[in-house]
């Protein structure tokens, strides 16, 4: 955590959004972060910019994450790292 309770992550996401609003693209944003010693790739910048607002809408309930972990433990001997989505 940094000052005022804002994490470095949240602050960096805000900086990316500010630069995008100012006309910078993912490559320019990546280069700016790298100049400051933050190793990030262009595709990561793009993904963060595309998903940040959606991830702020609602926190994923811990119970939902725990359910996924439980399901994965049940199938760990099946040689897979994913499960079929039960919602499809």
C-alpha positions in Angstrom: 0.0 0.0 0.0 1.1 3.5 -0.7 -0.1 6.8 0.7 -3.9 7.4 1.1 -4.6 3.6 0.9 -4.0 3.4 -2.9 -2.1 0.4 -4.0 0.7 0.7 -6.5 -1.5 -1.4 -8.8 -4.4 0.9 -8.6 -2.2 3.9 -9.1 -0.5 2.4 -12.1 -3.8 1.5 -13.7 -4.9 5.1 -13.2 -1.7 6.4 -14.8 -2.4 4.1 -17.8 -5.9 5.4 -18.1 -4.7 9.0 -17.9 -2.1 8.4 -20.6 -4.7 6.7 -22.8 -7.1 9.6 -22.3 -4.2 11.9 -23.3 -3.8 10.1 -26.6 -1.0 7.6 -25.8 -1.3 4.1 -27.1 -0.2 0.8 -25.4 3.3 1.0 -26.9 3.9 4.5 -25.6 2.5 3.6 -22.2 4.6 0.5 -22.0 7.8 2.5 -22.9 6.9 5.0 -20.2 6.6 2.3 -17.5 9.8 0.6 -18.7 11.7 3.9 -18.4 10.6 4.0 -14.7 11.8 0.4 -14.2 8.4 -1.3 -14.4 8.7 -4.3 -16.7 5.4 -4.6 -18.6 4.5 -5.7 -22.1 2.3 -3.9 -24.6 -0.3 -6.7 -24.6 -0.5 -6.4 -20.8 -1.1 -2.7 -21.0 -3.9 -3.3 -23.6 -5.5 -6.0 -21.5 -5.4 -3.8 -18.3 -6.9 -0.9 -20.1 -9.7 -3.0 -21.6 -10.6 -4.7 -18.3 -9.9 -2.2 -15.5 -13.4 -0.6 -15.5 -15.2 -3.9 -15.6 -13.1 -5.2 -12.7 -14.0 -2.2 -10.6 -17.7 -2.7 -10.9 -17.9 -5.5 -8.3 -15.6 -7.6 -6.2 -15.7 -11.3 -7.0 -17.0 -13.0 -3.8 -14.4 -15.0 -2.0 -16.9 -17.8 -1.8 -16.9 -18.0 -5.7 -13.1 -18.3 -5.8 -13.2 -20.9 -3.0 -15.7 -23.0 -5.0 -13.4 -23.0 -8.0 -10.5 -24.1 -5.9 -12.6 -26.9 -4.4 -13.7 -28.0 -7.9 -10.1 -28.1 -9.0 -9.0 -30.2 -6.1 -11.6 -32.7 -7.0 -10.3 -33.1 -10.5 -6.6 -32.7 -9.9 -5.9 -36.3 -10.7 -7.5 -36.1 -14.1 -4.6 -34.4 -15.7 -6.3 -31.1 -16.5 -6.0 -27.6 -15.2 -9.4 -26.4 -16.3 -13.0 -27.5 -15.8 -15.8 -27.2 -18.3 -17.9 -24.2 -17.4 -21.1 -25.4 -15.9 -23.0 -22.3 -17.2 -22.6 -23.3 -20.8 
